[in-house]
């Protein structure tokens, strides 16, 4: 599948038809097409039909919104969706995995929550329905006053996102790759990561606005960054989702970091090598000085 037919509504597309679905099963493509189309029609009941009545949680990891259960989420959509009309859209840009577990990259336009959001959503399913969904996004481009108003006070932030209550249904291949990678990151062992990446792999850190191209450059970058990055030395694996060709994992940040958690998306080739890695976390929590220090580490030495 090189081109999706996501978002078709009548004679046209309800939202930009740009989703990369090469690393998703046809069932996952169909499911998320239905979900985002219905959501972008502001249809509360239609949107909720994609969730299990036994839903565990829908969490915004950046704002600390912990929506506990099916009815609480329906109440949230009932409150917000009328304000999205007539031009607010939520649409996928990348889908990884299956209807067992998946990671979806998507965009919320400013009409939804006051600013453009580029999100990685971790999604767990039971019997084809969503039981757990966690959104991760970097808030550095989001309005500061609105962020302060919407964000849960730090003392009331959820300590976890009920990942232990959603048994991982990720494939053996994506779990093996995620664990090997995170073990190396946690140990600060850049050399142990090199063989996990394809020759022309792409490494992205959305909070740092950094992209590194190629296995050799990625190896040099990780040698510089792992001792300092929140997902590096001392960090831990929390939850894995996805299939043989793509997915990702949630991680707990290193204890030294002001940040507590984040997510890493992975795309794999037929050999199981990583072709694209995307790390997402809320850079605002680290502070401007720390972000500047980490960004400087993206430069090759010469």
Backbone bond lengths (Angstrom), bond angles and torsions (degrees), N, CA, C in turn:
res aa  C-N    CA-C-N  psi(-1)  N-CA   C-N-CA  omega(-1)  CA-C   N-CA-C  phi
1 X - - - 1.460 - - 1.522 109.10 -
2 X 1.295 118.35 109.43 1.456 121.06 179.28 1.513 112.61 -103.36
3 X 1.301 116.55 -24.40 1.457 120.82 -179.69 1.515 107.61 -131.75
4 X 1.332 117.09 130.47 1.457 119.81 -179.40 1.509 110.94 -92.66
5 X 1.308 114.89 163.71 1.461 121.30 173.12 1.513 109.12 -114.39
6 X 1.341 115.42 31.99 1.451 120.54 -177.58 1.511 111.42 -63.99
7 X 1.325 114.33 143.77 1.449 120.21 169.48 1.501 115.85 78.51
8 X 1.306 119.90 14.58 1.450 119.79 178.29 1.524 109.82 -67.09
9 X 1.316 115.80 131.49 1.458 121.62 178.09 1.516 107.25 -140.53
10 X 1.320 116.60 109.99 1.454 118.93 -177.60 1.509 110.49 65.39
11 X 1.344 116.65 -127.55 1.459 121.36 -176.49 1.519 113.03 -88.05
12 X 1.331 117.43 -9.26 1.463 119.21 -176.81 1.516 111.28 -135.22
13 X 1.310 115.33 -169.69 1.449 122.03 178.34 1.518 109.33 -98.93
14 X 1.302 115.69 134.56 1.451 119.87 178.88 1.522 111.01 -68.63
15 X 1.333 116.44 -32.84 1.463 121.15 179.29 1.529 108.27 -142.77
16 X 1.352 118.72 170.90 1.467 121.09 -177.94 1.528 112.29 -54.69
17 X 1.308 115.82 127.38 1.465 123.13 -174.91 1.534 109.28 -90.83
18 X 1.335 115.90 70.46 1.465 119.82 -169.82 1.525 113.70 -123.52
19 X 1.316 118.27 3.08 1.461 120.07 -172.85 1.524 112.42 -63.15
20 X 1.320 116.39 131.73 1.456 123.24 172.38 1.530 106.85 -84.72
21 X 1.328 115.79 112.76 1.465 120.53 -175.23 1.527 112.06 -116.23
22 X 1.328 117.74 18.08 1.461 121.11 -176.37 1.526 112.53 -63.31
23 X 1.322 116.95 -25.83 1.457 120.72 -176.66 1.525 112.16 -110.32
24 X 1.334 115.18 30.13 1.471 121.16 178.00 1.520 109.82 -127.71
25 X 1.314 115.62 151.78 1.462 119.86 174.32 1.530 109.67 -75.08
26 X 1.333 118.10 156.42 1.470 119.86 176.81 1.525 112.62 -57.04
27 X 1.324 116.69 -35.08 1.463 120.06 179.67 1.521 111.46 -65.68
28 X 1.342 116.53 -38.03 1.467 120.02 178.13 1.522 110.90 -68.42
29 X 1.334 116.86 -40.42 1.462 120.63 177.86 1.523 110.53 -60.27
30 X 1.318 115.85 -45.36 1.465 120.69 179.82 1.522 111.22 -63.47
31 X 1.321 116.42 -43.20 1.462 120.49 -178.23 1.526 111.28 -62.77
32 X 1.337 116.59 -50.06 1.466 118.82 -176.48 1.527 112.06 -71.85
33 X 1.328 117.21 -28.34 1.458 119.94 172.15 1.523 109.82 -59.90
34 X 1.321 115.98 -46.95 1.455 120.89 179.35 1.530 110.80 -64.27
35 X 1.329 116.43 -44.51 1.464 120.41 -176.87 1.529 111.71 -61.77
36 X 1.334 117.04 -51.92 1.464 118.96 -174.90 1.526 112.33 -73.01
37 X 1.328 117.03 -31.58 1.458 119.13 175.32 1.521 110.49 -63.57
38 X 1.324 115.75 -45.54 1.464 119.90 179.66 1.520 111.26 -66.04
39 X 1.314 116.70 -42.68 1.459 121.06 178.16 1.526 111.33 -60.67
40 X 1.339 116.85 -40.81 1.462 121.05 -178.96 1.522 112.88 -76.66
41 X 1.326 116.23 -5.98 1.469 121.08 170.68 1.530 110.87 -95.18
42 X 1.344 116.45 0.94 1.464 122.33 178.30 1.529 111.29 61.91
43 X 1.318 115.55 35.59 1.460 122.63 -177.30 1.531 108.16 -97.38
44 X 1.318 116.94 99.77 1.460 120.99 -175.46 1.525 111.46 -62.18
45 X 1.333 117.04 -51.64 1.462 119.82 -177.35 1.525 111.45 -64.71
46 X 1.339 116.41 -39.45 1.459 119.82 178.93 1.515 111.72 -65.56
47 X 1.316 116.88 -38.76 1.462 120.96 177.86 1.523 110.43 -66.09
48 X 1.316 116.02 -44.92 1.462 120.06 -177.77 1.524 112.23 -67.87
49 X 1.326 118.37 -19.87 1.461 121.20 177.62 1.523 111.76 -64.68
50 X 1.331 117.71 -15.87 1.458 121.40 178.55 1.526 112.27 -85.33
51 X 1.323 116.51 -8.78 1.458 121.28 -178.27 1.524 110.93 -104.14
52 X 1.319 115.09 147.58 1.459 120.40 175.01 1.526 109.63 -72.40
53 X 1.336 117.59 140.42 1.470 118.79 173.56 1.524 111.87 -63.34
54 X 1.341 116.49 -14.22 1.463 122.21 177.02 1.526 111.06 -100.18
55 X 1.334 116.16 26.29 1.456 122.33 -177.26 1.526 111.63 -54.64
56 X 1.323 115.61 140.78 1.467 121.72 179.51 1.520 110.46 -84.33
57 X 1.335 116.21 -58.33 1.457 118.94 -176.53 1.522 111.71 -164.31
58 X 1.328 115.53 153.44 1.462 123.55 165.01 1.521 104.44 -123.79
59 X 1.317 116.93 119.37 1.460 121.26 -172.97 1.521 111.28 -125.34
60 X 1.333 116.24 136.53 1.456 121.81 166.87 1.527 106.18 -98.37
61 X 1.322 116.58 105.94 1.455 121.39 -174.12 1.517 112.36 -68.08
62 X 1.332 117.59 -25.97 1.457 120.96 -178.93 1.523 111.96 -78.04
63 X 1.316 116.56 -43.60 1.464 121.04 -179.26 1.527 112.71 -89.38
64 X 1.326 116.74 -10.47 1.448 119.08 -177.93 1.513 113.34 72.34
65 X 1.338 116.14 25.48 1.467 120.45 176.38 1.515 108.22 -81.87
66 X 1.301 116.41 117.89 1.458 122.02 -179.94 1.519 107.64 -114.42
67 X 1.326 116.41 100.85 1.463 121.71 -177.23 1.521 107.41 -94.98
68 X 1.314 115.11 107.43 1.464 121.54 -168.90 1.528 110.77 -93.07
69 X 1.331 116.41 94.92 1.448 121.14 172.53 1.515 115.46 98.60
70 X 1.312 114.41 169.16 1.462 124.15 -172.87 1.523 112.39 -60.26
71 X 1.309 118.09 -51.05 1.463 120.52 -175.43 1.520 111.81 -66.37
72 X 1.332 117.09 -36.87 1.469 120.24 178.42 1.526 110.83 -63.34
73 X 1.340 117.02 -39.44 1.455 119.69 178.08 1.526 110.72 -68.93
74 X 1.316 117.39 -41.45 1.466 120.16 177.40 1.525 110.50 -60.26
75 X 1.310 117.61 -40.59 1.463 121.11 177.99 1.527 110.97 -63.11
76 X 1.342 116.83 -38.76 1.464 120.61 178.93 1.522 110.81 -64.14
77 X 1.338 117.04 -48.34 1.460 120.42 179.01 1.532 110.96 -63.37
78 X 1.316 116.98 -37.86 1.467 120.27 179.02 1.523 110.95 -62.43
79 X 1.321 116.55 -35.94 1.457 120.81 179.45 1.530 112.42 -74.20
80 X 1.335 117.29 -40.76 1.459 120.42 -171.57 1.527 114.35 -92.60
81 X 1.322 118.38 -37.26 1.467 120.25 -170.21 1.530 114.56 -57.52
82 X 1.334 120.96 -38.74 1.470 119.04 179.32 1.533 113.20 -58.91
83 X 1.319 117.56 -28.22 1.449 121.27 -179.95 1.512 114.30 -79.74
84 X 1.351 117.80 -9.74 1.460 121.14 179.88 1.529 111.95 -79.99
85 X 1.309 116.17 -24.31 1.468 121.72 -176.30 1.525 110.30 -70.94
86 X 1.360 119.19 145.66 1.466 125.63 7.06 1.527 114.76 -102.30
87 X 1.357 118.29 -2.02 1.465 117.89 -169.94 1.524 114.18 -119.47
88 X 1.316 119.13 0.08 1.452 120.10 -179.85 1.517 112.30 -70.30
89 X 1.332 116.23 138.56 1.468 121.87 -178.12 1.517 110.85 -135.27
90 X 1.316 115.11 146.99 1.451 123.23 169.90 1.521 106.59 -130.24
91 X 1.343 117.69 121.39 1.464 119.23 -172.92 1.524 111.45 -148.35
92 X 1.334 117.26 149.83 1.457 121.91 -177.33 1.525 112.05 -81.12
93 X 1.325 114.67 147.57 1.462 120.86 172.99 1.532 112.16 -117.11
94 X 1.342 116.51 -18.83 1.463 120.61 178.41 1.532 108.17 -157.69
95 X 1.323 116.56 134.61 1.458 121.52 178.89 1.524 108.46 -124.95
96 X 1.327 115.80 127.97 1.458 122.21 -178.61 1.522 108.88 -127.39
97 X 1.335 116.68 124.06 1.449 119.52 173.72 1.508 114.21 114.03
98 X 1.337 115.52 -148.58 1.456 121.86 -171.02 1.522 109.92 -141.91
99 X 1.327 116.27 -172.15 1.458 119.92 175.21 1.531 111.19 -90.19
100 X 1.325 115.90 19.65 1.465 122.31 165.18 1.528 108.61 -94.85
101 X 1.328 115.46 -46.18 1.454 122.18 173.43 1.522 107.38 -163.91
102 X 1.329 115.98 149.85 1.461 119.80 -172.87 1.512 111.17 -154.71
103 X 1.317 114.19 164.11 1.454 122.18 169.54 1.516 106.76 -128.18
104 X 1.326 116.76 126.98 1.455 121.10 -177.21 1.522 109.95 -123.93
105 X 1.335 116.22 127.53 1.460 121.98 172.06 1.519 107.59 -90.72
106 X 1.331 116.91 130.64 1.453 119.06 -178.19 1.522 111.40 -148.24
107 X 1.317 114.19 164.39 1.457 122.15 -179.14 1.517 110.15 -117.11
108 X 1.325 116.52 132.33 1.455 122.66 167.41 1.523 107.52 -106.90
109 X 1.320 117.41 123.46 1.464 120.28 178.60 1.527 109.69 -73.45
110 X 1.342 118.28 162.77 1.477 121.28 -172.19 1.513 115.13 -58.79
111 X 1.340 117.42 -23.03 1.464 119.07 -178.46 1.530 112.66 -63.65
112 X 1.334 117.39 -21.71 1.460 119.75 -175.49 1.524 112.05 -77.10
113 X 1.341 116.53 -54.12 1.471 118.81 -174.22 1.525 113.11 -133.97
114 X 1.326 117.09 19.88 1.456 120.02 171.96 1.508 116.10 95.59
115 X 1.304 118.52 -4.21 1.458 122.12 178.15 1.507 109.97 -164.35
116 X 1.338 116.97 155.65 1.461 120.51 178.93 1.518 109.58 -68.39
117 X 1.327 116.47 127.00 1.454 121.83 -179.11 1.524 109.92 -116.62
118 X 1.324 116.17 129.35 1.470 123.45 173.91 1.523 106.71 -110.13
119 X 1.319 116.48 107.77 1.459 122.48 -163.31 1.526 111.62 -118.78
120 X 1.317 115.97 145.96 1.459 122.25 164.54 1.520 107.60 -109.34
121 X 1.336 116.06 118.83 1.449 121.30 -179.35 1.518 111.09 -105.65
122 X 1.319 116.62 128.46 1.463 123.26 176.32 1.525 107.29 -95.59
123 X 1.328 116.79 125.07 1.460 120.61 -171.17 1.528 110.71 -128.91
124 X 1.342 115.28 126.83 1.461 122.28 174.93 1.525 109.18 -113.11
125 X 1.325 116.11 141.68 1.464 122.74 -177.47 1.517 111.40 -120.75
126 X 1.323 115.02 153.22 1.469 122.77 164.68 1.525 106.27 -136.15
127 X 1.326 115.65 124.70 1.468 121.75 179.80 1.529 111.82 53.06
128 X 1.338 116.39 40.80 1.455 121.23 174.63 1.509 115.21 77.67
129 X 1.328 118.16 7.91 1.459 122.09 178.64 1.532 109.34 -121.20
130 X 1.323 115.84 149.77 1.462 120.45 -178.63 1.519 110.46 -74.28
131 X 1.337 116.12 130.43 1.460 120.49 174.38 1.528 112.39 -113.83
132 X 1.324 116.30 -20.20 1.465 120.21 179.02 1.522 108.92 -150.02
133 X 1.335 115.33 133.43 1.472 120.75 177.74 1.523 107.13 -141.04
134 X 1.338 116.91 127.83 1.462 121.58 178.17 1.525 109.17 -128.46
135 X 1.339 116.07 125.90 1.469 122.38 179.57 1.522 110.80 -99.22
136 X 1.336 115.44 132.97 1.465 122.56 174.93 1.524 108.60 -122.44
137 X 1.338 117.58 132.52 1.459 121.29 177.37 1.524 110.00 -155.59
138 X 1.308 115.31 155.40 1.459 121.93 178.58 1.527 109.01 -91.82
139 X 1.321 117.26 126.60 1.463 121.60 -173.65 1.525 114.30 -94.53
140 X 1.335 118.45 7.03 1.470 119.61 -173.71 1.531 112.83 -59.94
141 X 1.326 118.47 -28.63 1.457 120.87 179.12 1.519 113.50 -94.20
142 X 1.333 116.57 4.58 1.458 122.27 -176.64 1.528 109.46 -90.92
143 X 1.329 117.11 147.13 1.457 121.59 -179.10 1.534 110.80 -56.31
144 X 1.319 116.97 127.54 1.467 121.41 -173.71 1.523 112.61 -65.22
145 X 1.319 117.38 -42.52 1.464 119.79 -179.41 1.527 111.32 -65.97
146 X 1.322 115.71 -40.34 1.456 119.28 178.54 1.522 110.72 -67.55
147 X 1.325 116.22 -39.74 1.467 121.36 177.20 1.522 110.18 -58.51
148 X 1.326 117.23 -47.34 1.464 120.76 -178.89 1.531 111.41 -63.93
149 X 1.326 115.86 -33.66 1.462 119.39 -179.28 1.526 111.73 -74.67
150 X 1.349 117.12 -37.33 1.455 120.95 -175.54 1.525 113.77 -85.06
151 X 1.324 116.97 -27.83 1.468 119.96 -172.44 1.522 111.10 -73.64
152 X 1.311 115.06 137.84 1.457 122.33 177.11 1.533 109.42 -64.61
153 X 1.327 119.03 136.23 1.465 120.29 175.66 1.520 110.71 -53.38
154 X 1.320 115.64 140.14 1.454 120.39 -171.55 1.526 111.99 -56.97
155 X 1.345 117.81 -33.30 1.451 120.15 -178.69 1.531 112.16 -71.56
156 X 1.337 116.78 -15.31 1.457 120.95 178.74 1.526 112.64 -107.83
157 X 1.334 116.34 6.35 1.459 120.57 179.94 1.524 109.87 -64.96
158 X 1.332 118.04 138.21 1.474 119.22 179.20 1.525 110.82 -64.61
159 X 1.333 117.87 134.99 1.471 120.64 -179.36 1.523 112.85 -72.32
160 X 1.330 116.87 -22.18 1.461 121.79 176.40 1.522 107.41 -151.94
161 X 1.327 116.02 175.46 1.462 121.05 -176.31 1.526 111.36 -118.58
162 X 1.335 115.56 35.06 1.464 123.35 177.33 1.538 112.41 57.70
163 X 1.326 116.03 30.89 1.466 118.40 178.52 1.531 111.92 -64.52
164 X 1.322 117.39 -28.15 1.458 119.69 -179.85 1.526 112.06 -72.84
165 X 1.320 116.54 -18.65 1.468 119.89 -179.65 1.534 111.94 -88.67
166 X 1.326 116.57 -7.63 1.464 121.04 177.74 1.525 108.39 -115.11
167 X 1.315 116.42 98.32 1.456 120.04 -179.19 1.521 110.42 -58.50
168 X 1.327 116.75 130.92 1.456 120.38 -177.77 1.527 110.79 -65.94
169 X 1.331 115.47 128.07 1.463 121.45 174.73 1.524 111.16 -109.96
170 X 1.323 115.73 18.62 1.460 120.28 177.58 1.518 110.17 -62.90
171 X 1.338 116.01 150.72 1.460 120.60 -179.78 1.526 110.45 -66.52
172 X 1.308 115.63 159.27 1.464 121.05 179.59 1.529 110.48 -59.50
173 X 1.336 116.70 -39.35 1.465 119.93 -176.91 1.522 111.51 -65.11
174 X 1.329 118.35 -48.03 1.463 119.81 -177.68 1.522 110.53 -69.39
175 X 1.339 117.21 -33.67 1.458 119.22 176.96 1.522 110.99 -65.63
176 X 1.333 116.22 -42.99 1.459 119.86 -179.19 1.531 110.74 -62.71
177 X 1.326 116.92 -45.17 1.463 120.78 -179.51 1.526 111.14 -65.32
178 X 1.334 116.49 -44.81 1.461 120.26 -179.67 1.527 111.17 -60.81
179 X 1.327 116.55 -42.96 1.464 119.67 -177.59 1.530 111.37 -69.40
180 X 1.322 116.85 -41.04 1.470 118.92 178.20 1.524 110.77 -63.57
181 X 1.325 116.17 -41.98 1.456 120.01 -179.88 1.528 110.92 -66.11
182 X 1.326 116.96 -48.68 1.465 119.84 -177.86 1.520 111.83 -66.45
183 X 1.321 117.68 -34.79 1.464 119.87 175.86 1.524 110.58 -60.91
184 X 1.337 116.26 -42.74 1.466 120.45 178.98 1.528 110.68 -67.04
185 X 1.340 116.46 -42.32 1.465 119.92 177.98 1.532 110.41 -59.93
186 X 1.324 116.05 -47.43 1.458 120.96 -177.39 1.531 111.68 -61.63
187 X 1.322 115.62 -35.67 1.460 120.50 178.93 1.532 112.17 -81.58
188 X 1.326 117.38 -6.82 1.466 120.77 -176.65 1.507 112.54 67.94
189 X 1.336 116.10 26.97 1.466 121.98 -173.91 1.525 110.44 -101.13
190 X 1.317 117.06 86.74 1.463 121.70 -178.78 1.524 111.30 -62.21
191 X 1.326 117.69 -37.47 1.465 120.94 -177.21 1.523 111.42 -60.75
192 X 1.328 116.68 -33.35 1.461 120.44 -177.75 1.527 112.35 -72.83
193 X 1.323 117.75 -13.35 1.464 120.84 -178.95 1.523 113.12 -89.89
194 X 1.313 117.73 -20.62 1.465 120.73 -168.34 1.520 112.64 -57.62
195 X 1.312 117.63 -45.72 1.458 120.92 -176.35 1.529 112.67 -70.90
196 X 1.325 117.78 -9.46 1.463 120.78 178.95 1.528 112.29 -81.43
197 X 1.346 116.88 -16.38 1.461 120.78 -175.46 1.526 111.91 -101.40
198 X 1.329 115.48 142.92 1.468 120.92 172.11 1.525 109.44 -69.32
199 X 1.317 116.28 161.03 1.470 121.38 -175.09 1.530 111.62 -58.01
200 X 1.325 117.74 -41.52 1.466 122.12 -177.41 1.523 112.63 -104.32
201 X 1.315 117.15 30.98 1.460 121.75 -177.65 1.531 111.79 -61.85
202 X 1.316 114.90 156.58 1.467 123.10 176.62 1.521 107.97 -119.33
203 X 1.339 116.03 131.39 1.466 122.41 179.43 1.516 108.11 -118.07
204 X 1.351 117.01 123.13 1.459 121.37 -176.65 1.530 110.47 -124.47
205 X 1.324 115.57 138.10 1.460 122.14 169.89 1.521 106.11 -121.65
206 X 1.344 117.04 106.07 1.455 120.63 -172.81 1.519 112.44 -69.74
207 X 1.330 118.16 -30.17 1.459 120.05 178.72 1.525 111.71 -70.48
208 X 1.331 116.69 -34.37 1.471 121.13 -179.91 1.519 112.55 -90.70
209 X 1.348 117.16 -4.24 1.469 121.78 -176.07 1.536 109.89 55.21
210 X 1.336 114.91 42.48 1.459 121.78 -174.85 1.517 110.62 -115.86
211 X 1.333 115.96 137.32 1.460 122.15 173.54 1.523 108.53 -133.63
212 X 1.334 115.77 129.30 1.462 122.16 180.00 1.526 107.63 -119.17
213 X 1.341 116.28 131.71 1.463 121.20 -173.56 1.530 111.30 -111.00
214 X 1.318 116.02 126.15 1.457 121.31 173.26 1.519 113.65 95.37
215 X 1.341 114.79 145.40 1.465 121.03 -175.82 1.527 112.65 -59.40
216 X 1.313 117.63 -41.90 1.465 119.77 -177.94 1.522 111.01 -63.45
217 X 1.335 116.31 -46.47 1.465 120.17 179.98 1.528 111.30 -66.26
218 X 1.335 116.72 -36.25 1.463 120.42 177.87 1.528 110.01 -63.41
219 X 1.324 117.44 -41.76 1.455 121.07 178.27 1.514 111.71 -60.37
220 X 1.332 116.97 -43.82 1.466 120.18 178.61 1.529 110.73 -65.01
221 X 1.327 115.04 -40.63 1.468 119.95 -179.70 1.529 110.80 -63.13
222 X 1.323 117.03 -46.87 1.451 119.93 -178.76 1.524 111.72 -64.58
223 X 1.290 117.25 -32.70 1.464 120.41 176.89 1.526 110.18 -62.15
224 X 1.333 117.09 -34.98 1.466 121.38 179.52 1.526 112.53 -81.07
225 X 1.335 117.50 -35.81 1.461 120.92 -165.03 1.524 114.72 -96.45
226 X 1.336 118.87 -26.38 1.467 119.69 -168.94 1.534 113.96 -63.26
227 X 1.306 117.13 -29.65 1.463 119.09 178.48 1.525 111.99 -72.80
228 X 1.336 116.78 -15.27 1.469 121.08 -173.73 1.524 114.30 -116.76
229 X 1.321 117.94 -28.54 1.466 121.05 -174.65 1.528 111.09 -69.05
230 X 1.331 117.64 146.98 1.469 119.66 179.21 1.526 113.06 -63.04
231 X 1.348 117.27 -24.34 1.463 120.77 178.85 1.519 111.69 -96.07
232 X 1.333 117.12 10.39 1.459 121.86 -176.63 1.518 113.23 -95.37
233 X 1.318 116.32 -133.94 1.459 122.13 -173.58 1.526 111.87 -52.41
234 X 1.336 115.51 125.32 1.452 121.28 177.90 1.513 115.42 90.24
235 X 1.330 118.12 -5.40 1.467 121.05 179.32 1.531 109.82 -78.04
236 X 1.333 116.06 168.21 1.456 119.07 -176.57 1.514 113.06 -140.20
237 X 1.309 116.37 152.73 1.464 123.05 178.60 1.523 110.03 -78.97
238 X 1.359 116.85 137.41 1.455 120.59 178.78 1.534 112.24 -112.76
239 X 1.340 117.84 -48.53 1.464 119.12 -170.90 1.525 108.81 -161.36
240 X 1.327 116.92 136.43 1.456 122.88 -177.76 1.528 109.83 -114.81
241 X 1.329 116.96 139.02 1.465 121.98 174.63 1.526 109.19 -134.08
242 X 1.352 115.70 159.79 1.457 119.97 172.18 1.518 114.45 118.90
243 X 1.343 113.61 -178.43 1.453 122.08 -177.32 1.510 112.13 -117.74
244 X 1.322 116.00 -165.95 1.457 121.23 -174.08 1.523 113.67 -62.99
245 X 1.330 118.27 -24.23 1.464 119.96 -175.31 1.522 113.83 -113.73
246 X 1.325 116.83 3.85 1.455 117.04 177.27 1.510 112.90 171.51
247 X 1.311 114.78 154.74 1.455 122.98 179.79 1.503 108.30 167.30
248 X 1.308 115.97 -135.12 1.458 118.87 178.99 1.506 111.73 170.70
249 X 1.341 114.82 -173.45 1.459 119.17 -178.75 1.528 110.95 -148.21
250 X 1.317 113.78 143.85 1.454 121.26 172.06 1.528 108.43 -85.54
251 X 1.321 116.30 145.21 1.461 120.30 -179.59 1.525 111.65 -134.69
252 X 1.331 114.42 152.63 1.460 122.07 172.01 1.522 107.05 -95.32
253 X 1.320 116.38 129.95 1.462 120.92 -176.31 1.521 111.57 -68.50
254 X 1.315 115.09 161.25 1.459 121.05 176.76 1.532 110.07 -59.62
255 X 1.338 118.13 143.05 1.466 121.35 -177.71 1.533 113.73 -55.51
256 X 1.327 117.27 -29.29 1.464 120.29 -178.41 1.525 112.45 -71.14
257 X 1.331 117.13 -17.28 1.456 121.74 -172.78 1.517 111.54 -84.06
258 X 1.340 115.93 143.92 1.467 120.75 173.28 1.520 110.56 -67.83
259 X 1.317 116.30 -24.13 1.461 122.28 177.36 1.528 109.74 -79.30
260 X 1.329 116.50 152.70 1.457 119.61 -178.37 1.526 114.01 -110.28
261 X 1.345 118.40 -27.15 1.464 119.67 -172.62 1.514 110.79 -162.03
262 X 1.334 113.98 166.35 1.458 121.26 177.58 1.519 109.43 -170.41
263 X 1.336 115.42 -170.04 1.457 120.56 -178.15 1.526 109.10 -141.67
264 X 1.321 116.23 151.37 1.461 122.37 176.71 1.524 108.96 -130.11
265 X 1.326 116.28 122.58 1.466 122.25 176.80 1.518 109.06 -90.28
266 X 1.334 115.92 142.16 1.459 121.86 180.00 1.526 110.19 -129.27
267 X 1.326 115.91 136.22 1.455 122.12 168.54 1.517 107.90 -116.56
268 X 1.336 116.98 135.78 1.457 121.99 -175.42 1.520 111.05 -120.59
269 X 1.339 116.02 150.81 1.461 119.96 173.24 1.527 109.46 -91.76
270 X 1.327 116.45 -175.17 1.471 120.27 -176.01 1.521 112.31 -65.33
271 X 1.339 117.21 -21.82 1.458 121.33 177.88 1.530 112.29 -87.30
272 X 1.338 116.85 -4.39 1.450 120.78 -178.81 1.514 114.00 88.14
273 X 1.335 116.99 4.93 1.465 120.29 177.43 1.525 110.69 -78.99
274 X 1.323 116.67 148.18 1.460 121.94 -179.13 1.528 109.65 -76.79
275 X 1.318 116.66 121.39 1.462 121.14 177.09 1.515 112.33 -98.08
276 X 1.331 116.87 -23.40 1.460 120.83 178.40 1.521 108.96 -153.64
277 X 1.317 115.54 132.07 1.459 122.78 175.65 1.520 108.58 -124.31
278 X 1.328 116.66 133.22 1.463 121.21 178.59 1.517 108.85 -131.58
279 X 1.325 116.67 117.18 1.463 121.97 177.67 1.524 109.33 -99.30
280 X 1.336 116.29 134.50 1.461 122.23 -179.99 1.523 109.68 -133.41
281 X 1.322 115.20 131.38 1.464 122.56 175.52 1.524 107.49 -160.29
282 X 1.321 117.29 170.18 1.463 120.52 -177.20 1.521 110.39 -86.77
283 X 1.331 115.64 96.72 1.454 120.67 -177.73 1.511 113.90 -62.57
284 X 1.329 118.24 -25.56 1.461 121.68 -179.55 1.533 111.40 -57.01
285 X 1.330 115.80 -34.51 1.465 120.38 -178.30 1.528 111.01 -64.09
286 X 1.330 117.12 -31.05 1.462 120.70 -178.88 1.525 112.14 -74.24
287 X 1.329 117.06 -25.56 1.460 120.13 -178.20 1.519 111.86 91.67
288 X 1.322 115.32 155.44 1.466 120.79 -173.57 1.524 112.83 -64.82
289 X 1.322 117.15 -41.67 1.468 119.51 -178.40 1.523 111.02 -63.03
290 X 1.332 115.79 -44.54 1.458 119.23 -179.13 1.520 111.35 -66.19
291 X 1.323 117.01 -39.57 1.462 119.78 176.98 1.522 110.76 -61.49
292 X 1.319 116.85 -40.71 1.470 120.17 178.55 1.524 110.69 -62.71
293 X 1.330 116.86 -42.38 1.463 120.73 179.62 1.527 111.13 -62.23
294 X 1.323 116.43 -43.14 1.463 120.11 -179.85 1.525 111.62 -69.28
295 X 1.326 116.58 -36.98 1.465 119.89 179.55 1.515 111.15 -64.24
296 X 1.322 117.54 -37.71 1.470 120.80 179.15 1.525 111.58 -61.65
297 X 1.340 116.75 -27.53 1.461 120.29 -179.47 1.519 112.55 -72.06
298 X 1.336 117.37 -9.40 1.457 119.27 177.28 1.525 112.52 -75.48
299 X 1.315 116.74 -13.88 1.478 120.86 -178.39 1.513 111.24 -81.41
300 X 1.314 116.07 131.31 1.454 120.23 172.87 1.519 109.97 -66.57
301 X 1.314 115.90 143.26 1.463 120.48 176.83 1.532 109.26 -81.07
302 X 1.329 115.43 147.19 1.481 119.43 175.96 1.509 109.74 -151.33
